[in-house]
Amino acid sequence: MDDVAPRLSLATPPLVEAGAFATALNEALAGGDVASLLIRFANADERENEAIARVLAPSAQEKGVAVLVAAAPNVALRAGADGAHVSGCGEALVDAIKKLSPRYIIGAGDLETRDDAMRAGEAGADYVMFSDRDREALIECVAWWAQLFNTPCVARAATLDDIALLVKAGADFVLLDDAVWNDALGPAAAVAEAQARLKGERT
């Protein structure tokens, strides 16, 4: 990995509406430097998802946070997001790249194998994100990718304790979701702690 320090990304829980989550999001964004926010949705209705993104995106973007949506490219375009996060390396990713690149960010997530990640990178994804169902396998994949490729790698930390492991492996961005929203001290404290761990100030 380059000498550039890894940064923090956040992902929302799958949302059915925005209002109940907005306060937690604002608290998290106040906790420290956040590079990007991935808005996830519980349903596939594009209009409903667009409405959620329209509520949540501005407060993040005002803080310099890039906002991506885990949805069809049309949702990203209509909601004023900065890009889209696509599952896998197949037709959906290719379609999103055709519609959004190079003006918008297109990320490829849920990548199960090294070959999937290479296909996503070759297709033009702006970042790759491996599936994290097996932590040790995730760390191995992140380390392999960081040694060989320039396309940024985003890695999900299931807990705050996982952050240092992923940073050591070479992740360019560490993504947090439940570890922030379910933290007993609140989202702001969780983000502040995550920042300290990104910088190696906690062990």
C-alpha positions in Angstrom: 0.0 0.0 0.0 1.1 3.6 -0.5 2.3 5.8 2.3 -1.1 7.5 2.3 -2.8 6.8 5.7 -6.0 4.7 5.5 -9.3 6.4 6.0 -12.6 5.6 7.6 -15.8 4.8 5.7 -19.2 4.3 7.2 -22.2 2.2 6.0 -25.7 2.6 7.2 -27.9 -0.3 8.2 -30.4 -1.4 5.5 -32.9 1.5 5.8 -36.6 1.6 5.2 -36.8 5.4 5.9 -34.3 8.1 6.8 -35.8 10.1 9.7 -35.1 7.7 12.6 -31.4 7.3 11.5 -30.5 10.9 10.7 -29.6 11.7 14.3 -27.2 8.7 14.7 -25.6 9.6 11.4 -25.0 13.2 12.3 -23.5 12.1 15.6 -21.1 9.7 13.8 -20.0 12.3 11.3 -19.2 14.7 14.2 -16.9 12.1 15.7 -14.0 12.4 13.3 -12.8 12.3 9.8 -15.0 10.2 7.5 -14.1 9.7 3.9 -17.3 8.2 2.6 -20.7 7.0 3.5 -22.5 4.1 1.9 -26.3 4.3 2.2 -27.9 0.9 2.2 -31.5 0.1 1.7 -33.9 -2.5 3.0 -36.1 -2.5 -0.1 -35.6 -2.3 -3.9 -38.1 0.5 -4.6 -36.0 3.1 -6.4 -38.3 6.1 -5.5 -38.3 5.2 -1.8 -34.5 4.7 -1.8 -34.0 8.0 -3.6 -36.1 9.8 -0.9 -33.9 8.2 1.8 -30.7 9.3 0.1 -32.0 12.8 -0.5 -32.5 13.2 3.3 -29.2 11.7 4.4 -26.7 12.7 1.7 -26.6 16.5 2.1 -25.4 16.6 5.8 -22.6 14.2 4.9 -21.6 16.0 1.7 -21.5 19.3 3.5 -18.7 17.8 5.7 -16.8 16.6 2.6 -17.9 13.1 2.8 -18.5 11.2 -0.5 -21.9 9.6 -0.5 -22.6 6.3 -2.3 -25.8 4.4 -2.6 -26.1 0.6 -2.6 -28.7 0.8 -5.4 -29.2 1.2 -9.1 -27.3 4.0 -10.9 -30.5 5.9 -11.4 -30.9 6.3 -7.6 -27.4 7.8 -7.4 -28.1 10.2 -10.2 -31.5 11.4 -9.0 -30.6 11.6 -5.4 -27.5 13.7 -6.0 -25.2 11.1 -4.6 -21.5 10.8 -5.5 -21.6 7.3 -6.7 -23.0 3.8 -6.5 -21.9 0.6 -4.7 -22.6 -2.6 -6.7 -22.6 -6.2 -5.6 -20.3 -8.4 -7.5 -18.3 -8.1 -10.8 -21.0 -8.9 -13.3 -23.4 -7.1 -15.5 -24.7 -4.8 -12.8 -21.2 -3.4 -12.3 -20.5 -3.0 -16.0 -23.9 -1.2 -16.4 -23.1 1.2 -13.5 -19.7 2.0 -14.9 -21.2 2.7 -18.3 -23.8 5.0 -16.8 -21.8 6.8 -14.1 -18.1 6.7 -15.0 -16.0 8.8 -14.8 -18.0 11.5 -13.1 -19.2 9.3 -10.3 -17.6 6.8 -8.0 -18.5 3.1 -8.7 -17.5 0.5 -6.2 -17.6 -3.2 -6.4 -18.6 -5.1 -3.2 -19.3 -8.6 -2.0 -16.4 -10.0 -4.0 -16.0 -13.6 -3.0 -12.7 -14.5 -4.8 -9.5 -12.9 -6.0 -10.6 -13.5 -9.5 -13.8 -11.6 -8.8 -11.8 -8.6 -7.5 -9.5 -8.7 -10.6 -12.5 -8.7 -12.9 -14.0 -5.8 -11.0 -10.7 -3.9 -11.3 -10.4 -4.6 -15.0 -14.0 -3.5 -15.6 -13.1 -0.1 -14.1 -14.4 -0.2 -10.6 -13.0 2.7 -8.5 -12.6 0.4 -5.5 -13.0 -3.3 -4.6 -14.4 -4.7 -1.4 -14.1 -8.4 -0.5 -16.8 -10.4 1.2 -15.9 -10.4 4.9 -17.6 -13.6 6.1 -14.3 -15.1 7.1 -12.0 -12.6 8.8 -8.7 -14.5 8.2 -9.6 -14.9 4.5 -10.5 -11.2 4.3 -7.1 -10.2 5.7 -5.3 -12.5 3.3 -7.2 -11.1 0.3 -6.6 -7.5 1.4 -2.9 -8.1 1.8 -2.7 -9.8 -1.6 -4.5 -7.0 -3.3 -2.5 -4.2 -1.7 0.7 -5.8 -2.8 -0.3 -6.2 -6.5 -2.9 -3.5 -7.4 -3.3 0.2 -7.3 -7.1 0.2 -7.3 -8.1 1.1 -3.7 -9.3 -1.7 -1.4 -12.1 -1.1 1.1 -12.3 -3.7 4.0 -15.2 -4.0 6.5 -14.2 -4.2 10.1 -16.8 -6.2 12.0 -15.5 -4.7 15.3 -13.2 -1.9 16.3 -10.6 -4.5 17.2 -10.4 -5.5 13.6 -9.3 -2.1 12.4 -5.6 -2.5 13.2 -5.5 -5.9 11.5 -7.0 -4.5 8.3 -4.7 -1.5 8.3 -1.7 -3.7 8.7 -2.9 -5.8 5.8 -3.0 -2.7 3.6 -6.6 -1.6 3.4 -6.9 1.8 1.9 -10.3 2.4 3.6 -11.8 0.6 6.6 -15.6 0.4 6.6 -17.6 0.3 9.8 -21.3 -0.3 10.2 -22.7 -2.1 13.2 -19.6 -1.4 15.2 -20.5 2.3 15.1 -24.3 2.2 15.3 -24.4 -0.4 18.1 -21.6 1.0 20.2 -22.6 1.4 23.9 -21.0 4.9 24.0 -22.7 6.1 20.9 -21.7 6.7 17.3 -19.5 9.8 17.9 -17.4 7.9 20.5 -17.1 4.9 18.2 -15.9 7.0 15.3 -13.4 8.8 17.5 -12.1 5.5 18.8 -11.9 4.2 15.2 -9.8 7.2 14.2 -7.4 6.5 17.0 -7.0 2.9 15.9 -6.5 3.9 12.3 -3.6 6.0 13.4 -2.2 3.3 15.6 -2.9 5.1 18.8 -4.8 2.2 20.3 -3.9 -1.5 20.4 
